[in-house]
Amino acid sequence: MSNATRILLALFIGLALGVIAAAQAPVIGVQIAYWLDIVGSLWLNGLRMTVVPLVVALLVTGIVKSAEAARAGPMAARTVFWVVCLMIISAVLGAVLTPALLSLWPMPAESAAALRAALTTVPAVAEQPPLRDFIVALVPTNPISSAANDSILPLLIFTLVFAFAVTRLAQEPRAQMAGFFSALADAMVIVIEWVLKLAPIGVFALAFVVGARSGLAALGAVAHYIVTVSIVGIIVGAFAYPIAVFAGKVRLGEFVRQIAPVQAFAVSTQSSLASLPLMLKKAEALGVRESTAGLVLPMAVALLRVTGPAMNLAVALYVANWFGVELDAFDYGFAIFIAALTSMGAVSLPGSVSFVTSIAPICLALGIPIEPLALLIAVETLPDIFRTTGNVQMDVALATVIEAPEKEKANALS
C-alpha cells in the first residue's frame, strides 16, 4: 500500500471514529480529541518548518536552471519563454475560476462553520496593514528576519533578485552556488519525506479532532473541495487542445487521438516523468521531429507543470473562502505572482511535497491559515489525477507549438 493510500485511509478512519466518539461517548471523545490535537499540531509544525528553506532553495535552483536552459539555443529559449507564459496564464485562470466556482457552488455554510470551529489551532485572521506599509515592506531590510517571521512575500522578492544575480556570476562560482542550493533542496526534501512518512498518524489525529467537533459536515466539505479544485485543473489542462490546434498547427481530431493513450498512462502512473517515453512517441506521431521532441519534452517535464499554479492557487483561495479571509485586487495580484513562481521551482518534486511547498507560501503571504492543508493533503491523490493528465497533454501541445515555426521554414524552402 502506498503512503498516499495510507494517508487517505487515515483521513476517513479518523473522521469516522471522531464522529462515532462524539455521538456515542462525547466526554471520552473530547478527552481523546484534546491529546490527538497535540499530536496533529506537532506533525503540522514538522511540515511548516521545511517550507521556507525548501522554497528558497528551489527558487534559486529553478531560476539558475531556466537561465542555463535558455542559453542552450533559440529553440530552448522559446521553450522557456512559453513555459513562463503558460505558468502565468495558469495562475491567472486559477484566480478567476476559483472564486467563480465558489460563487456558483459555495461550500455549505454549516460545513464551513463546523470545520472552522473544529480546527481550533487556526489563528485569528490578522488585519491587513495600511497600503503604504504593505508596499514598503515588500523590500525587506532583513531577509533573515522575514524568513523567521514567515513574511514570505518579501522573502520571495529578495530570493528572486538574489537568484537572478547568481545567473550573472562566472561559470565556476555560479555552479558552486547552484550546487549549494541544490544540495539544500535535496536535504530538505529528505526531511519533508520523513515528516510525510508520519502523515498517516498526523492526519488521523487531526481528522479525529475534526470529526469529533464537526460531525458529518466534514465529509461534505471534503467532497466539495475535491470537486472544486479538480474542475479548475480540468479546465486549465483543456487549454492544451486549442494551443495545439491554433499555435501548434495540429488538427484537433489527430491531437485527441494521439494524446488519449498518454492521458490513460498518466492516470495510471500519476507521473509526468514516467509518461515521457510515450509523450515522445506521440509527439513524433503529430509531426514533431525527433530532435525537437527530444529537446522540448524533457525541458517541459523539468520546468512546466501547467496545472500547478491554477490548482495550488485554487487550494489557497478555497481555504481563504472557508475561513472568511477577504482578499482585494492587490492580494490576487500577489497570489498570481507567488503561485507561478513557486510552481516553477517545485515542478520536479513529488506531488505530496510540492503540495506543501507551493501552497503554503501563498497562504503565508496573504494571511490565509495553512493548518487546513494538513487535512487537504490527505485527499490530494484524487485531484492529482487531473494535475498529471493536464500536465502531460500540455507538454505534448508545447512540443507542437515549438515545432510549428520549423515546419513553416521547411515548407517555405520547399
C-alpha positions in Angstrom: 0.0 0.0 0.0 1.4 3.4 -1.0 1.9 6.1 1.6 -0.7 8.3 -0.2 -3.3 5.5 0.2 -2.4 5.1 3.9 -2.9 8.9 4.4 -6.3 8.8 2.6 -7.4 5.9 4.8 -6.2 7.6 7.9 -8.3 10.6 7.0 -11.5 8.7 6.6 -10.9 6.4 9.5 -10.1 9.4 11.7 -13.2 11.3 10.6 -15.4 8.2 11.1 -14.1 7.4 14.6 -14.3 11.1 15.6 -18.0 11.2 14.5 -18.7 8.0 16.4 -17.0 9.1 19.5 -18.8 12.4 19.5 -22.2 10.6 19.1 -21.7 7.6 21.5 -19.2 8.8 24.2 -18.9 12.6 23.9 -17.0 13.1 27.2 -14.4 10.5 26.2 -14.3 11.8 22.7 -13.4 15.3 23.9 -10.6 13.9 26.0 -9.2 11.9 23.1 -9.5 14.8 20.8 -7.5 17.0 23.2 -4.5 14.7 23.1 -4.8 13.9 19.4 -4.9 17.7 18.7 -1.5 17.9 20.2 -0.2 15.0 18.1 -1.6 16.6 14.9 -0.2 20.0 15.7 3.3 18.6 16.2 3.1 16.9 12.8 1.8 20.1 11.2 4.7 22.0 12.7 7.0 19.5 11.2 5.6 20.3 7.8 5.8 24.1 8.4 9.5 24.0 9.4 10.5 22.8 5.9 8.6 25.4 3.9 10.9 28.5 4.0 14.3 26.8 3.4 12.9 24.5 0.7 11.1 27.2 -1.2 14.2 29.5 -1.2 16.4 26.7 -2.4 14.0 25.5 -5.1 13.5 29.1 -6.4 17.2 29.7 -6.7 18.0 26.4 -8.4 14.9 26.8 -10.7 15.9 30.2 -12.0 19.5 29.2 -12.5 18.4 26.1 -14.4 16.0 28.0 -16.5 18.6 30.6 -17.4 21.1 27.9 -18.4 18.4 26.2 -20.5 17.6 29.5 -22.3 21.3 29.8 -23.2 21.2 26.4 -25.0 19.9 27.9 -28.2 16.9 29.6 -29.8 14.6 26.6 -29.6 15.4 26.2 -25.9 14.9 29.9 -25.3 11.5 29.8 -27.0 10.6 26.8 -24.8 11.5 28.6 -21.6 9.5 31.7 -22.8 6.4 29.5 -23.4 6.8 27.8 -20.1 6.9 31.1 -18.2 3.9 32.4 -20.1 1.9 29.2 -19.6 2.6 29.2 -15.8 1.5 32.8 -15.5 -1.7 32.2 -17.5 -2.4 29.1 -15.3 -2.2 31.2 -12.2 -4.5 33.9 -13.7 -7.0 31.2 -14.6 -6.8 29.8 -11.0 -7.5 33.3 -9.6 -10.5 33.7 -12.0 -12.0 30.3 -11.9 -11.9 29.5 -8.2 -14.0 32.5 -7.0 -16.4 31.9 -9.9 -16.9 28.3 -8.9 -17.3 29.1 -5.2 -19.8 31.7 -6.1 -21.8 29.4 -8.3 -21.5 26.4 -5.9 -20.4 27.6 -2.4 -19.4 25.3 0.4 -22.4 24.5 2.6 -22.5 27.2 5.3 -23.0 24.7 8.1 -20.0 22.7 6.9 -17.7 25.7 6.8 -18.8 26.9 10.2 -18.3 23.4 11.8 -14.9 23.0 10.3 -13.8 26.5 11.4 -14.8 25.6 14.9 -13.1 22.2 14.7 -9.7 23.5 13.7 -9.0 25.3 17.0 -5.3 25.6 16.2 -6.0 28.1 13.4 -5.1 31.6 14.5 -7.4 34.5 14.0 -7.2 36.3 10.7 -4.9 39.3 11.1 -5.9 42.7 9.8 -4.1 43.9 6.7 -1.6 46.7 7.3 -2.1 50.1 5.6 -1.3 50.1 1.9 1.8 52.2 2.3 3.3 49.9 5.0 2.4 46.9 2.9 4.2 48.2 -0.2 7.3 49.4 1.7 7.6 46.1 3.5 7.8 44.3 0.1 11.6 45.1 0.0 12.9 43.5 3.2 15.5 45.3 5.3 16.5 42.0 6.8 15.6 38.9 4.7 16.6 36.6 7.6 14.0 38.3 9.8 11.5 37.9 7.0 12.2 34.2 6.9 11.9 33.9 10.7 8.6 35.7 10.8 7.1 33.8 7.8 7.0 37.1 5.9 7.0 35.1 2.7 6.4 37.7 0.0 9.4 40.0 1.0 11.5 36.8 1.3 10.5 35.7 -2.2 11.3 39.1 -3.7 14.7 39.0 -2.1 15.3 35.4 -3.3 14.2 36.3 -6.8 16.7 39.2 -7.0 19.4 37.0 -5.5 18.7 34.2 -7.9 19.0 36.4 -11.0 22.2 37.8 -9.5 23.6 34.3 -9.3 22.8 33.8 -13.0 25.2 36.7 -13.8 28.2 35.1 -12.0 31.0 33.5 -13.8 30.6 29.8 -14.6 32.5 28.4 -11.6 31.0 30.5 -8.8 27.6 30.1 -10.4 28.0 26.3 -10.4 29.1 26.4 -6.8 26.1 28.5 -5.7 23.7 26.3 -7.7 25.3 23.2 -6.2 24.9 24.5 -2.7 21.2 25.4 -3.1 20.5 22.1 -5.0 22.0 20.2 -2.1 20.0 22.2 0.4 16.8 21.5 -1.5 17.7 17.8 -1.7 18.3 17.7 2.1 15.0 19.5 2.9 13.1 17.1 0.6 14.5 14.2 2.6 13.3 15.9 5.8 9.9 16.5 4.4 9.7 12.9 3.2 10.5 11.8 6.8 7.6 14.0 8.0 5.3 12.6 5.4 6.1 9.1 6.5 4.4 10.1 9.7 1.5 11.7 7.8 -1.0 8.8 8.5 -0.5 9.4 12.2 -0.8 13.2 11.9 -3.7 13.1 9.5 -5.5 10.5 11.6 -5.1 12.7 14.7 -6.3 15.8 13.0 -9.2 14.0 11.3 -10.4 12.5 14.6 -10.4 16.0 16.1 -12.3 17.4 13.1 -14.8 14.5 13.1 -15.4 14.8 16.9 -16.0 18.5 16.7 -17.8 18.9 13.3 -19.5 15.6 12.8 -20.6 14.6 9.3 -20.3 18.1 8.0 -16.6 17.4 7.4 -17.3 14.7 4.8 -19.4 17.0 2.7 -16.8 19.7 2.8 -14.0 17.3 1.7 -16.1 16.2 -1.3 -16.9 19.8 -2.2 -13.2 20.7 -2.1 -12.1 17.8 -4.3 -14.7 18.6 -7.0 -13.9 22.3 -6.9 -10.1 22.0 -7.2 -10.4 19.2 -9.8 -12.7 21.3 -12.1 -10.0 24.1 -12.1 -7.4 21.5 -13.1 -9.6 20.1 -15.8 -10.3 23.5 -17.4 -6.6 24.6 -17.3 -5.5 21.3 -18.8 -8.1 21.5 -21.5 -6.3 24.6 -22.9 -3.8 22.2 -24.4 -6.3 21.5 -27.2 -6.7 25.0 -28.6 -3.0 25.7 -28.1 -2.1 22.6 -30.1 -4.6 23.4 -32.8 -4.0 27.2 -33.2 -0.4 27.6 -32.2 0.9 24.1 -32.9 -1.0 23.8 -36.3 -2.3 20.3 -35.5 -5.7 19.0 -36.5 -8.0 18.7 -33.4 -9.1 15.1 -34.2 -5.5 14.0 -34.6 -4.4 15.6 -31.4 -7.3 14.0 -29.5 -6.4 10.6 -30.9 -2.7 10.7 -30.2 -3.0 12.3 -26.7 -5.6 9.8 -25.4 -3.0 7.0 -24.7 -0.8 9.5 -22.9 -3.7 10.6 -20.7 -4.5 7.0 -19.8 -0.9 6.2 -18.9 -0.7 9.4 -16.8 -3.8 8.5 -14.9 -2.4 5.0 -14.1 1.1 6.3 -13.1 0.3 9.9 -11.9 3.8 10.8 -13.1 4.8 13.1 -16.0 8.3 11.7 -15.9 7.1 8.1 -16.3 4.9 9.3 -19.2 7.8 10.9 -21.0 8.7 8.0 -23.4 5.1 7.7 -24.6 4.9 11.5 -24.9 8.0 11.4 -27.2 6.4 8.8 -29.4 3.0 10.6 -29.7 4.7 13.9 -30.3 6.5 12.4 -33.3 3.2 11.0 -34.5 1.8 14.5 -34.5 4.6 15.6 -36.8 7.2 16.9 -34.3 10.7 15.9 -35.3 12.6 13.7 -33.1 15.3 16.4 -32.4 12.6 18.9 -31.4 10.7 16.4 -29.2 13.9 15.2 -27.6 14.7 18.8 -26.5 11.3 20.3 -25.7 9.6 17.4 -23.9 12.3 16.7 -21.3 12.5 20.5 -20.7 8.7 20.6 -20.3 8.7 17.8 -17.8 11.5 19.5 -15.8 10.2 23.1 -16.0 6.4 23.0 -16.8 3.6 21.8 -14.5 0.9 23.8 -16.1 -1.9 22.8 -13.8 0.2 23.6 -10.7 -0.3 27.4 -10.4 -4.0 27.2 -11.0 -4.7 24.3 -8.7 -2.4 25.5 -6.0 -4.0 28.9 -6.0 -7.4 27.2 -6.0 -6.5 25.4 -2.8 -5.3 28.6 -1.1 -8.4 30.6 -2.3 -10.6 27.7 -1.2 -9.2 27.9 2.3 -9.5 31.7 2.3 -13.2 31.4 1.4 -13.6 28.7 4.0 -12.2 30.9 6.8 -13.6 34.2 5.6 -10.4 35.8 4.6 -11.2 38.8 2.4 -8.8 39.5 -0.5 -8.5 42.6 -2.6 -7.1 43.2 -6.1 -3.6 43.6 -4.7 -3.8 40.3 -2.9 -4.9 38.5 -6.1 -2.1 40.0 -8.0 0.5 38.9 -5.5 -1.2 35.5 -5.3 -0.8 35.0 -9.0 2.9 36.1 -8.8 3.6 33.7 -5.9 1.6 30.8 -7.4 3.5 31.0 -10.7 6.9 31.5 -9.1 6.7 28.7 -6.5 5.2 26.2 -9.0 8.1 26.8 -11.4 10.5 26.0 -8.6 8.7 22.8 -7.5 7.9 21.0 -10.7 10.4 18.3 -10.1 9.1 17.4 -6.7 6.7 14.6 -5.7 3.1 15.8 -5.5 2.8 15.4 -1.8 5.9 17.5 -1.2 5.1 20.2 -3.8 1.5 20.4 -2.3 3.0 21.9 0.8 5.9 24.0 -0.6 3.8 25.5 -3.4 0.6 26.3 -1.5 1.9 27.3 2.0 3.8 30.4 0.6 0.6 31.7 -1.0 -1.2 31.2 2.3 1.5 32.7 4.4 1.8 35.8 2.1 -1.9 36.5 2.2 -2.6 35.7 5.8 -4.6 32.5 4.9 -4.4 29.8 7.6 -2.2 26.9 6.5 -3.5 24.4 9.1 -6.2 23.0 6.8 -3.5 22.0 4.3 -2.6 19.1 6.7 -6.1 17.6 6.1 -6.3 18.5 2.4 -3.0 16.8 1.6 -4.8 13.5 2.5 -7.2 13.8 -0.5 -4.6 15.2 -2.9 -4.4 11.8 -4.6 -7.7 12.5 -6.3 -7.1 16.0 -7.7 -3.6 14.9 -8.6 -5.0 12.7 -11.3 -6.2 15.8 -13.1 -3.0 17.6 -12.4 -1.0 14.9 -14.1 -3.2 14.5 -17.2 -3.4 18.2 -17.7 0.4 18.5 -17.5 1.2 15.7 -20.0 -1.3 16.9 -22.6 0.1 20.5 -22.3 3.7 19.2 -22.6 2.8 17.5 -25.9 0.9 20.6 -27.1 4.0 22.7 -26.3 6.2 20.4 -28.4 3.8 21.0 -31.4 4.0 24.8 -30.8 7.8 24.8 -30.8 7.9 22.7 -33.9 5.4 24.8 -35.8 7.9 27.5 -37.0 10.3 24.8 -38.1 7.5 23.3 -40.3 6.8 26.7 -41.8 10.5 27.2 -42.6 10.7 23.8 -44.2 7.5 24.4 -46.3 8.9 27.8 -47.4 12.2 26.2 -48.6 10.4 23.5 -50.5 
